[in-house]
C-alpha cells in the first residue's frame, strides 16, 4: 500500500491579465462569473487540477481550479472570490 505523503502532486498556474482574458460565462452569481470557459492554447502543458488566475495589476479577479480541458478550451470555477462580470466576451 502506498503512503500518500510520499506522492507528490504538481499543479501549475495559468495566468492572464484581465484585459487579455477572453471567456464565456457558464455559471454566474449576482452578475459575477463563477464558472468560465476559456481558450487554452497550450493544451498539452496544462491539466485538470491546475489553477487559473486572472489579474488586474496586483488585484486578483479570478482564482479557481481548472476542472476540465477539452477541444482547446478549459473550464474553471471560482465560486467565492470572482470579480469577473458575467458576460460573454
C-alpha positions in Angstrom: 0.0 0.0 0.0 1.4 3.4 -0.9 1.9 6.2 1.5 0.1 9.3 0.3 2.6 11.6 1.9 5.3 10.2 -0.4 3.4 11.0 -3.6 3.9 14.5 -5.0 1.1 16.2 -6.8 2.2 19.1 -9.1 -0.2 21.7 -10.2 0.6 24.7 -12.4 -0.8 28.2 -12.6 -2.3 29.6 -15.8 -2.0 33.4 -15.6 -3.9 36.0 -17.6 -4.2 39.8 -17.3 -7.9 40.8 -17.1 -7.6 42.9 -20.3 -6.4 39.9 -22.3 -8.7 37.2 -20.8 -11.4 36.2 -23.1 -14.0 33.9 -21.6 -17.6 32.7 -21.7 -19.6 32.6 -18.5 -21.1 29.2 -17.9 -22.5 30.0 -14.4 -23.0 33.3 -12.6 -24.0 34.5 -9.2 -25.4 38.0 -8.9 -23.9 39.2 -12.1 -20.5 37.7 -11.4 -19.0 34.9 -13.4 -18.2 31.9 -11.2 -17.7 29.2 -13.8 -15.9 30.2 -17.0 -14.8 28.6 -20.3 -11.7 30.0 -22.0 -9.3 29.1 -24.8 -6.2 27.3 -23.7 -3.6 27.4 -26.4 -1.0 25.2 -24.8 -3.3 22.2 -24.4 -0.6 19.6 -23.6 1.1 21.8 -21.0 -1.9 22.1 -18.6 -4.2 19.6 -16.9 -7.4 19.5 -14.9 -6.4 20.4 -11.4 -4.2 23.3 -12.5 -5.2 26.8 -11.3 -6.4 29.8 -13.3 -5.5 33.2 -12.0 -6.8 36.4 -13.7 -5.1 39.6 -12.5 -5.6 43.4 -12.9 -2.3 44.8 -11.6 -1.9 43.1 -8.3 -5.7 42.5 -7.8 -7.0 39.0 -8.3 -10.2 39.0 -10.4 -10.5 35.2 -10.7 -8.7 32.4 -8.8 -10.1 28.9 -9.5 -9.3 25.3 -10.3 -9.5 24.0 -13.8 -11.9 21.1 -13.8 -11.9 20.1 -17.4 -9.9 20.7 -20.6 -11.4 19.6 -23.9 -11.1 20.6 -27.6 -8.7 23.5 -26.8 -10.9 25.0 -24.1 -10.7 24.8 -20.3 -13.4 25.2 -17.7 -12.6 26.8 -14.3 -14.6 27.8 -11.3 -14.2 30.4 -8.6 -17.4 30.2 -6.6 -16.4 32.6 -3.8 -14.0 35.3 -5.0 -14.6 36.1 -8.6 -14.8 39.7 -9.7 -15.3 38.9 -13.4 -18.6 40.3 -14.9 -21.0 37.6 -16.1 -20.8 38.3 -19.8 -19.8 36.5 -22.9 -16.8 38.2 -24.5 
